[in-house]
Amino acid sequence: MIFRIKRRDVVAMDLTPLIDVVFLLLIFFMLSTTFIVSPGIKVDLPKAEGSTVQQGSGDIRVKISSTGEIYLDDQAVNAESLEVSLREKADANPQTMVVIEADASAQHKFVVEVMDTARSAGLTKLAIATKQKEQ
């Protein structure tokens, strides 16, 4: 008796269409994604000359509008809740930098109040954000 050797067909999927779809999705999401975080409040920063400071990812950003409204993480806060939030962040890391983004037309007293609040919360590294002067 003669036995025949059965050949098994190798089942293989063509991955080319799958790769095409993946690349199309990748291109679509790259083009439709916004990479710049736009602030929740329009602040016209004052212009200044000087060196730039590298921003850290853990920096606390406090924004002050031209009318004196204070924003922390794009949420409007009053002086009491600002101090509570800053104290919590200072307890977690006392070396955290507070970056104050005050509108150019904001009164100086609002900036000083935020600076005093940050210091009383235990944060001593303060910076004021500005725009570079045009040459």
FENJO-V527300 format. One record per backbone hydrogen bond with DSSP energy under -1.0 kcal/mol. NH is the residue of the N-H (numbers start at 1). CO is the residue of the C=O. E is the energy in kcal/mol with one decimal. If there is no record, write none. Layout:
NH&CO&E / NH&CO&E
This chain:
19&15&-2.6 / 20&16&-2.3 / 21&17&-2.2 / 22&18&-2.2 / 23&19&-2.4 / 24&20&-2.2 / 25&21&-2.4 / 26&22&-2.4 / 27&23&-2.6 / 28&24&-2.4 / 29&25&-2.6 / 30&26&-2.1 / 31&27&-2.1 / 32&28&-1.9 / 33&29&-1.0 / 45&43&-1.0 / 48&131&-2.4 / 59&56&-1.1 / 60&97&-2.8 / 62&99&-2.6 / 63&71&-2.7 / 64&101&-2.4 / 65&69&-2.4 / 68&65&-1.5 / 71&63&-2.8 / 72&75&-2.7 / 73&61&-1.1 / 75&72&-1.1 / 77&70&-2.7 / 82&78&-2.1 / 83&79&-2.0 / 84&80&-2.0 / 85&81&-2.3 / 86&82&-2.8 / 87&83&-2.4 / 88&84&-2.0 / 89&85&-2.0 / 90&86&-2.3 / 91&87&-2.2 / 92&88&-1.5 / 93&89&-2.4 / 96&93&-1.5 / 98&125&-2.9 / 99&60&-3.4 / 100&127&-3.3 / 101&62&-3.1 / 103&64&-2.3 / 104&44&-3.7 / 106&103&-1.6 / 110&107&-1.1 / 112&108&-2.3 / 113&109&-2.3 / 114&110&-2.0 / 115&111&-2.3 / 116&112&-2.7 / 117&113&-2.4 / 118&114&-2.4 / 119&115&-2.3 / 120&116&-2.6 / 121&117&-1.4 / 122&119&-1.1 / 123&118&-2.6 / 127&98&-2.4 / 129&100&-2.7 / 131&46&-2.9 / 133&48&-1.0
